[in-house]
Amino acid sequence: MGKYARPLTRGVSALALVAALAVVGACGVEPTQGSAGGAAGTSEKAPPPYAPDVAEENAATYAPRIDPSNFVERIDNRYMPLTPGTTFLYEGKTADGPERVETYVSHETREVLGVKCTVVRDKAFLNGKLSEDTFDWYAQDREGNVWYFGEDTKEYENGKVVSTKGSWEAGVDGAKPGIVMEANPRVGDSYRQEYYESEAEDMAEVLSLDASGLNDAVTVPYGSFGDVLMTKEWNPLEPVVLEYKYYAPGTGLIGEEQILGGTDRSALVDIKAGQ
């Protein structure tokens, strides 16, 4: 999966940070507020793993209604703007070494369930070598919610494809789309980002609309941001793995960190437009 919605089995390495959490220590950035116990203004201090039985109960009735006429061509959600030609560059560390991720919003589209989706390409480099190449498909509805319709992903070792696990397409083999970013996030909101049984079941919850907790700036290598949205994401298939993501208004994902099941982290270092 791509940078905005990646299976937690791959950790943060696949596609935000910092305030209140030392997310990008490896990038030379220090937290601006709080401690590793949790940011002020969040819904909890030490989030526990999520119970698989609860998630599975919800999965049984999950049936999003997709009407192609309810979708628009542009993705301009304030927390996830995806303007064609833009490249987001992230750097961080994983258990296997330093990683760099290039997220390119292409001019290409792909039709899924009758909806014209924007194709976003994520290329991850581990220790300087290509480790994953993924094409994700996103679309925004008229209300402003950004939906995730699937992905085509390949994992590499020594220049060769070793796995395509995690690939899925809404409408194929029972797979269903999900929301990766709400139009108007509210603390406590919880939603499915994707659903392909036993393969892709990521979920998210809004923790805070001000990750610093004191209206201070959240700082990453690319810059400092206010009013940062903080979410937590998990996968019912791996109940002991959890990560935080951080989104800045008008910019998008700026950092992420794994807080249960690992210590992977990454942060936005640059944005290139007009490619």
C-alpha positions in Angstrom: 0.0 0.0 0.0 1.1 3.6 -0.5 2.3 6.2 1.9 -1.2 7.4 2.9 -2.5 3.9 3.6 0.1 1.1 3.9 -0.3 -2.3 5.6 1.2 -2.1 9.0 3.1 -5.3 8.4 5.5 -3.2 6.4 5.6 -0.6 9.2 6.0 3.1 8.5 8.2 2.4 5.6 5.7 2.1 2.9 3.8 6.3 2.9 3.6 12.0 9.3 5.8 14.4 12.5 6.3 15.1 15.6 4.9 17.3 18.2 4.6 15.5 21.3 6.3 12.5 20.0 10.0 12.0 18.9 9.0 10.8 15.5 11.9 11.8 13.5 14.9 11.6 15.8 16.7 9.9 12.9 16.1 12.9 10.7 17.5 15.3 13.2 14.2 16.8 14.4 13.2 17.1 18.0 9.6 17.1 19.3 8.1 20.5 20.1 5.8 19.5 22.8 4.8 16.6 25.1 6.4 13.3 25.6 6.3 9.7 24.2 3.4 9.1 26.5 1.0 10.9 24.1 0.3 14.4 22.9 -1.9 16.9 24.8 -5.4 17.0 23.3 -5.4 13.4 22.1 -8.1 11.0 23.2 -5.7 8.7 25.1 -2.2 8.5 26.4 -1.2 4.9 25.8 -3.4 3.4 23.1 -3.9 -0.3 23.6 -4.1 -2.9 20.8 -7.5 -3.2 19.2 -9.6 -6.4 19.7 -9.8 -8.4 16.5 -13.3 -9.7 17.4 -14.8 -6.2 17.5 -13.3 -5.3 14.1 -14.5 -8.5 12.6 -18.0 -7.9 13.8 -18.0 -4.5 12.1 -16.5 -6.1 8.9 -19.6 -8.3 8.6 -21.8 -5.3 7.9 -19.4 -3.1 6.1 -20.9 -2.2 2.8 -20.0 1.3 1.5 -22.3 2.6 -1.3 -20.3 3.9 -4.3 -22.1 6.2 -6.7 -19.7 7.4 -9.4 -21.8 10.6 -9.9 -21.0 11.5 -6.3 -17.2 11.8 -7.0 -15.3 14.8 -8.4 -12.1 15.0 -10.5 -9.9 17.0 -8.0 -8.6 15.8 -4.7 -8.3 19.0 -2.7 -9.1 17.8 0.8 -7.2 20.2 3.1 -5.4 17.4 4.9 -4.7 15.3 1.8 -4.4 17.5 -1.3 -3.2 15.4 -4.2 -2.3 17.7 -7.1 -1.1 15.9 -10.2 2.6 16.5 -10.8 3.5 16.8 -7.1 6.2 14.7 -5.5 6.4 14.3 -1.7 9.7 13.1 -0.3 10.0 11.3 3.0 13.0 10.0 5.0 13.2 8.0 8.2 14.4 4.8 9.7 13.1 1.2 9.9 14.4 -1.8 11.8 16.2 -2.8 8.6 17.9 0.6 8.1 17.3 4.1 6.6 14.5 4.5 4.2 13.5 7.1 1.6 10.0 7.2 0.0 9.0 9.2 -3.1 5.3 9.7 -3.4 4.4 11.0 -6.9 0.9 12.2 -7.8 0.6 11.3 -11.4 -1.5 12.7 -14.2 -2.9 9.2 -14.8 -6.3 8.0 -13.8 -7.8 4.5 -13.3 -11.5 3.7 -13.3 -12.5 1.5 -10.4 -16.2 0.7 -9.7 -17.0 3.4 -12.3 -15.1 6.0 -10.4 -12.2 7.9 -12.0 -9.3 7.6 -9.5 -6.1 9.5 -9.3 -3.0 7.2 -9.6 -0.4 7.9 -7.0 3.0 6.1 -7.2 5.0 5.3 -4.1 8.7 4.1 -4.5 10.4 3.1 -1.3 14.2 2.8 -1.1 15.7 0.8 1.8 19.5 1.4 2.4 19.5 3.1 -1.0 17.9 0.2 -2.9 14.4 -0.1 -4.3 12.3 -2.1 -1.9 8.8 -1.4 -3.0 7.0 0.1 -5.9 3.2 0.8 -5.5 0.4 2.4 -7.5 -2.5 3.5 -5.4 -5.9 4.7 -6.5 -7.7 7.6 -4.8 -10.8 9.6 -5.4 -12.7 12.4 -3.6 -16.4 12.5 -3.2 -18.5 15.7 -3.4 -18.5 16.0 0.4 -14.7 16.1 0.4 -13.9 12.7 1.8 -10.9 10.9 0.1 -11.5 7.3 -0.7 -9.0 4.5 -1.3 -10.0 2.1 -4.2 -7.0 -0.2 -4.2 -3.4 -0.7 -5.1 -0.9 -2.6 -7.3 2.2 -3.3 -5.3 5.5 -5.0 -5.8 8.2 -5.7 -3.2 11.8 -6.0 -4.3 14.9 -7.7 -3.2 18.2 -7.4 -5.1 16.4 -5.7 -8.0 13.8 -8.6 -8.4 10.1 -8.7 -7.5 9.6 -11.1 -4.6 6.0 -10.4 -3.7 2.8 -8.7 -4.8 1.0 -9.5 -1.5 -1.3 -6.6 -0.5 -2.5 -5.8 -4.0 -6.2 -5.4 -4.3 -8.9 -3.6 -6.2 -12.3 -2.6 -5.0 -15.0 -4.7 -6.5 -12.7 -7.6 -7.2 -12.9 -10.8 -5.1 -15.1 -9.0 -2.4 -12.7 -6.1 -1.9 -14.3 -2.8 -0.8 -13.0 0.8 -0.8 -12.6 2.8 2.3 -12.0 6.4 3.4 -8.4 7.5 4.0 -9.2 11.1 4.9 -12.5 12.6 6.1 -13.7 15.9 4.8 -14.3 17.2 8.3 -12.3 15.1 10.8 -13.6 15.1 14.4 -11.8 13.7 17.5 -13.1 10.2 18.1 -14.1 9.5 14.4 -13.2 5.9 13.4 -13.3 4.5 9.9 -12.2 1.8 7.6 -9.5 2.7 5.0 -9.8 -0.4 3.0 -11.3 -3.9 3.2 -10.1 -7.0 1.5 -10.7 -9.9 3.9 -7.5 -11.3 5.4 -5.4 -9.2 3.1 -6.0 -5.5 3.6 -8.1 -4.3 6.6 -6.5 -1.0 7.8 -8.5 1.3 10.0 -8.0 4.7 11.5 -9.2 7.0 14.3 -8.9 10.7 14.7 -6.9 11.6 17.9 -6.4 15.3 17.7 -6.9 18.4 15.5 -3.9 20.1 17.2 -1.1 17.5 17.6 1.1 20.0 19.5 -1.6 20.4 22.1 -0.9 24.1 22.7 -1.4 25.5 19.2 2.4 25.5 18.7 4.0 24.4 15.5 4.8 20.8 14.6 8.2 20.7 13.0 9.6 18.3 10.5 12.6 18.8 8.1 10.4 20.4 5.5 9.0 23.0 7.8 6.8 23.9 10.8 3.0 23.6 10.8 0.1 24.5 13.0 -3.3 22.8 13.5 -1.9 19.4 12.7 -4.3 16.5 12.5 -3.2 13.4 14.4 -4.6 9.9 13.7 -3.8 6.4 14.8 -4.0 3.5 12.4 -4.1 -0.2 13.0 -4.9 -3.5 11.2 -7.1 -6.0 12.9 -5.0 -8.8 11.4 -2.1 -7.5 13.6 -3.7 -6.3 16.9 -0.4 -5.6 18.6 0.8 -3.1 15.9 -0.2 0.6 16.0 1.1 3.8 14.4 0.4 7.5 14.5 0.2 9.8 11.4 0.3 13.6 11.2 -1.3 15.7 8.6 -0.8 19.5 8.0 -3.6 21.6 6.5 -2.8 22.5 2.9 0.2 20.1 2.8 -0.9 16.6 3.7 1.0 13.8 5.4 4.1 15.3 7.2 5.2 12.4 9.4 4.4 9.0 11.0 5.7 6.7 13.6 5.1 3.2 14.7 4.4 3.1 18.5 3.5 -0.6 19.0 5.1 -3.5 17.4 8.2 -1.6 16.2 9.9 1.8 16.1 9.8 2.8 12.4 9.4 6.5 11.7 9.5 8.9 8.8 9.0 12.6 8.1 8.5 14.9 5.1 11.7 16.4 3.9 10.7 18.1 0.6 7.8 18.7 -1.9 8.5 19.1 -5.6 5.7 20.6 -7.8 5.0 20.7 -11.5 6.5 17.4 -12.6 
